[in-house]
Amino acid sequence: MIRKAQKSDIPQLAEIYKQLHTIHCNLRSDYYKMPEDDFFVTDLEDVLKNEEMTVIVSECNSEITGYAVIFYIDMDEIVNLPLKKCFIEQFAVNEKFRRKGIGKKLMNYVKKLAAENNCQSVELGVWCENYNAVEFYSEMGFVPRTYKMEMKIM
């Protein structure tokens, strides 16, 4: 079942969030550090309070198997055509449930929410080095639109 997250989900969500952040730390130890465990709980509490963000969870037998944090962006500027997009801030599946179709179901639900909210696209950011995520997003129909480039000085 996929549903909107509740405050009571935070302990399970924090564990999956920590798994996600561990992947980022392992990929880019020059960029990320591992915070104390209470960070994940506090950050999720803040996200759930933020009315501009939506947190959805995938649940099976009362266990959270994955989650996504999304928000909507209205673009109506002088140099852009008016459009609305759904941005995925976080997307994670519990490591115990990976490669079992949870991510696909969760992503399809995000696409459904985006369509219901009149979005023209769903966007996200992913580290190039995160090969599993890049492959998954590509399989889901995402294509690169811009490149964020980096030149290390030290």
Kinemage of the C-alpha trace (Angstrom):
@kinemage 1
@onewidth
@group {chain A} dominant
@subgroup {mainchain}
@vectorlist {calphas} color= white
{ca met a 1} P 0.000 0.000 0.000
{ca ile a 2} L 1.190 3.509 -0.768
{ca arg a 3} L -0.049 6.378 1.372
{ca lys a 4} L 0.857 9.750 2.792
{ca ala a 5} L 3.369 9.542 5.659
{ca gln a 6} L 2.297 10.086 9.248
{ca lys a 7} L 4.281 11.256 12.248
{ca ser a 8} L 4.205 7.699 13.631
{ca asp a 9} L 6.198 6.566 10.548
{ca ile a 10} L 9.219 8.685 11.470
{ca pro a 11} L 11.272 5.992 13.292
{ca gln a 12} L 11.078 3.626 10.304
{ca leu a 13} L 11.579 6.450 7.812
{ca ala a 14} L 14.643 7.647 9.723
{ca glu a 15} L 16.259 4.227 9.345
{ca ile a 16} L 15.688 4.209 5.562
{ca tyr a 17} L 16.866 7.828 5.337
{ca lys a 18} L 20.043 6.794 7.164
{ca gln a 19} L 20.543 3.951 4.649
{ca leu a 20} L 20.174 6.474 1.806
{ca his a 21} L 22.603 8.885 3.401
{ca thr a 22} L 25.116 6.075 3.989
{ca ile a 23} L 25.105 5.417 0.240
{ca his a 24} L 25.833 9.100 -0.358
{ca cys a 25} L 28.613 9.098 2.251
{ca asn a 26} L 30.212 6.041 0.645
{ca leu a 27} L 29.981 7.562 -2.831
{ca arg a 28} L 31.209 11.022 -1.863
{ca ser a 29} L 33.128 10.960 1.412
{ca asp a 30} L 34.650 14.257 0.280
{ca tyr a 31} L 31.188 15.839 0.297
{ca tyr a 32} L 29.076 14.096 2.940
{ca lys a 33} L 29.555 13.124 6.563
{ca met a 34} L 27.392 10.939 8.754
{ca pro a 35} L 25.431 12.977 11.295
{ca glu a 36} L 24.185 11.706 14.647
{ca asp a 37} L 21.139 9.413 14.454
{ca asp a 38} L 18.817 12.052 15.900
{ca phe a 39} L 19.438 14.216 12.788
{ca phe a 40} L 17.364 11.861 10.635
{ca val a 41} L 14.407 11.982 13.025
{ca thr a 42} L 14.579 15.760 13.444
{ca asp a 43} L 14.938 16.387 9.705
{ca leu a 44} L 11.945 14.165 8.930
{ca glu a 45} L 9.863 15.897 11.604
{ca asp a 46} L 10.653 19.210 9.888
{ca val a 47} L 9.826 17.821 6.448
{ca leu a 48} L 6.472 16.456 7.634
{ca lys a 49} L 5.616 19.878 9.084
{ca asn a 50} L 6.474 21.628 5.818
{ca glu a 51} L 3.180 22.113 3.982
{ca glu a 52} L 4.984 22.547 0.654
{ca met a 53} L 6.432 19.036 0.803
{ca thr a 54} L 4.636 15.717 0.510
{ca val a 55} L 6.040 12.501 1.950
{ca ile a 56} L 4.635 9.258 0.634
{ca val a 57} L 5.451 5.806 1.932
{ca ser a 58} L 5.210 2.282 0.654
{ca glu a 59} L 4.034 -0.066 3.388
{ca cys a 60} L 3.730 -3.838 3.659
{ca asn a 61} L 2.458 -5.538 6.835
{ca ser a 62} L 2.936 -2.351 8.892
{ca glu a 63} L 6.562 -2.036 7.740
{ca ile a 64} L 7.688 0.960 5.693
{ca thr a 65} L 9.436 -0.428 2.619
{ca gly a 66} L 10.275 2.870 0.922
{ca tyr a 67} L 9.468 6.544 0.724
{ca ala a 68} L 9.614 9.643 -1.434
{ca val a 69} L 9.697 13.324 -0.536
{ca ile a 70} L 8.267 15.524 -3.274
{ca phe a 71} L 7.282 19.120 -3.854
{ca tyr a 72} L 5.806 21.104 -6.725
{ca ile a 73} L 7.399 24.026 -8.542
{ca asp a 74} L 5.418 26.523 -10.591
{ca met a 75} L 7.520 28.152 -13.275
{ca asp a 76} L 6.000 31.322 -14.662
{ca glu a 77} L 8.823 33.723 -15.231
{ca ile a 78} L 9.769 36.237 -17.851
{ca val a 79} L 12.202 33.903 -19.626
{ca asn a 80} L 10.426 30.562 -19.030
{ca leu a 81} L 7.188 29.254 -20.395
{ca pro a 82} L 4.613 28.645 -17.670
{ca leu a 83} L 4.868 25.081 -16.415
{ca lys a 84} L 4.571 23.057 -13.280
{ca lys a 85} L 6.919 20.280 -12.272
{ca cys a 86} L 7.142 17.742 -9.484
{ca phe a 87} L 10.570 17.517 -7.888
{ca ile a 88} L 11.682 14.414 -5.989
{ca glu a 89} L 13.840 15.577 -3.085
{ca gln a 90} L 14.417 12.092 -1.634
{ca phe a 91} L 13.605 8.633 -2.930
{ca ala a 92} L 14.644 5.496 -1.056
{ca val a 93} L 13.731 1.857 -0.628
{ca asn a 94} L 14.654 -0.051 2.521
{ca glu a 95} L 17.690 -2.193 1.694
{ca lys a 96} L 15.756 -5.332 2.784
{ca phe a 97} L 13.183 -4.691 0.043
{ca arg a 98} L 15.314 -3.535 -2.882
{ca arg a 99} L 14.843 -5.152 -6.281
{ca lys a 100} L 11.343 -6.347 -5.397
{ca gly a 101} L 9.334 -3.755 -7.371
{ca ile a 102} L 8.794 -1.339 -4.462
{ca gly a 103} L 10.673 1.498 -6.189
{ca lys a 104} L 8.654 1.073 -9.395
{ca lys a 105} L 5.356 1.187 -7.494
{ca leu a 106} L 6.487 4.216 -5.520
{ca met a 107} L 7.675 6.012 -8.656
{ca asn a 108} L 4.433 5.240 -10.469
{ca tyr a 109} L 2.559 6.756 -7.536
{ca val a 110} L 4.733 9.888 -7.733
{ca lys a 111} L 3.927 10.118 -11.455
{ca lys a 112} L 0.214 9.768 -10.649
{ca leu a 113} L 0.404 12.570 -8.060
{ca ala a 114} L 2.299 14.749 -10.536
{ca ala a 115} L -0.378 14.209 -13.191
{ca glu a 116} L -3.174 14.923 -10.684
{ca asn a 117} L -1.405 18.190 -9.819
{ca asn a 118} L -1.115 19.216 -13.495
{ca cys a 119} L 2.656 18.823 -13.658
{ca gln a 120} L 4.370 18.600 -17.027
{ca ser a 121} L 7.356 16.692 -15.628
{ca val a 122} L 8.912 14.877 -12.697
{ca glu a 123} L 12.519 15.807 -11.927
{ca leu a 124} L 15.214 14.727 -9.500
{ca gly a 125} L 18.925 14.893 -8.880
{ca val a 126} L 21.178 11.846 -8.678
{ca trp a 127} L 24.935 11.440 -8.267
{ca cys a 128} L 26.538 10.118 -11.455
{ca glu a 129} L 28.513 7.649 -9.322
{ca asn a 130} L 25.305 6.134 -7.945
{ca tyr a 131} L 25.088 3.605 -10.768
{ca asn a 132} L 22.197 1.592 -9.284
{ca ala a 133} L 20.051 4.705 -8.904
{ca val a 134} L 20.952 6.031 -12.352
{ca glu a 135} L 20.017 2.675 -13.880
{ca phe a 136} L 16.721 2.558 -11.968
{ca tyr a 137} L 15.736 6.109 -12.923
{ca ser a 138} L 16.657 5.441 -16.560
{ca glu a 139} L 14.465 2.315 -16.546
{ca met a 140} L 11.638 4.449 -15.146
{ca gly a 141} L 11.918 6.838 -18.111
{ca phe a 142} L 14.110 9.619 -16.725
{ca val a 143} L 16.644 11.151 -19.087
{ca pro a 144} L 19.428 13.655 -18.386
{ca arg a 145} L 18.425 17.238 -19.131
{ca thr a 146} L 21.316 19.181 -17.606
{ca tyr a 147} L 24.698 18.332 -16.208
{ca lys a 148} L 25.931 19.796 -12.952
{ca met a 149} L 29.688 19.805 -13.271
{ca glu a 150} L 32.406 20.049 -10.659
{ca met a 151} L 36.090 20.882 -10.656
{ca lys a 152} L 37.862 19.850 -7.453
{ca ile a 153} L 40.480 22.296 -6.252
{ca met a 154} L 41.753 20.394 -3.218
